[in-house]
Amino acid sequence: MAKIARVEIRQVDLSPPVVRTDAIQSFVKQETPIVRIAADDGAEGVGYAYTIGTGGSSVMALLRDHLAPFVIGRDPAMVEEIGNAMLFHTHATTVGAITALAMAAIDTALWDMRCRRAGLPLHVMAGGARSRIPVYTTEGGWLHITPERLVEETLAAQAQGFKGAKLKVGKPSAAEDARRLAAVRDAVGGDFALMVDANQRFSAAEAVRRAARWAELGLEWFEEPLPADDIDGHAKVAAASATPIAVGESLYSPGHFAEYLKRGACGIVQVDVARIGGITPWLKVAHMAEACNVPVAPHFLMELHVALTCAVPNAQWLEHIPQLDPITASRLRIEDGFAHPSSAPGLGIAWDWKAIEKLTVPGSSALIK
């Protein structure tokens, strides 16, 4: 039985390639905790998580002071055992974003190691449901973009072969949101998928009102209309809206997803592998949604989610937002509007360690053994 011999942690900060704004925030930088786990037989695995600008140092402190020392000496193949042990070891701080992100960095590293040991890519090791997934883009749909440029960006995405595009909503005026969406729909036609994302901006009553105005546009989904803890409100909006309601990027445990599914409060599950705590709980949520006949269209993290969406049968879409380009040699392969997972053993991410070293936040590195 192999044992975890050392854990190396560091934080890398990345600047977004374009300005990213939504109804409640701006994406100022990506704080990227990276974890490298080595076993005593020489096997290694690399995992990571992210924030959109705040909390990265807290994730790193939890890894350095608590979780990394806690997994030393454990069998890296026992991902469920380690996950449950970490959950109860951090019981006073779960369920929540900081703990979930720290656990995700370790869990994804363990999955990378187990896939490499087996000589299998993640999408096969985790289920092997398909070899490609339709991809949509969010990068041209940010809320600050003018209506004219919004149309231009979406037409450009269509020309590039994307199957759809997500547009941010949440302007003070419902009429302004409606005009922006209608202009894009008129430009791209009825066969191109359009999604909208309010980033928790509305009340239930306002979400119902706006969804009614957009009903004729044939949207794929209405994402995060309300604060994530308002399950009653989401159930009301879901019941009143002809457009499916999507939630998940702000939920941090399988139990939270279970409540949404039991209440019929969502029609699309957007489980985020970092914010749910790793690949192990991600798969639980995806299969729970499958059992409820609800599709999965995960949030962000396309470099990891391309494999996971190809691992489960109910995945519907992959979101395209380039995230790791400055620190990786690999790129997402997209052909005819479909993304293809890597065939290489592991997560399918080729890390550029020279770039990582250069971009590591001073003082964030630690080696635990």
Secondary structure, DSSP 8 states (H G I E B T S, - for coil): ---EEEEEEEEEEE--SS--B-SS-B---EEEEEEEEEETTS-EEEEE--BSSSSHHHHHHHIIIIIHHHHTTS-TT-HHHHHHHHHHHTGGG-SSHHHHHHHHHHHHHHHHHHHHHHT-BHHHHTT---S-EEEEE-TT--TTS-HHHHHHHHHHHHHHT-SEEEEE---SSHHHHHHHHHHHHHHH-SSSEEEEE-TT-S-HHHHHHHHHHHGGG--S-EE--S-TT-HHHHHHHHHH-SS-EEE-TT--SHHHHHHHHHHT--SEE---TTTTTSHHHHHHHHHHHHHTT--B---S-HHHHHHHHTTSTTB--EEE---SGGGBS---EEETTEEE---SSBSS--B-HHHHHHHB-TT--EEE-
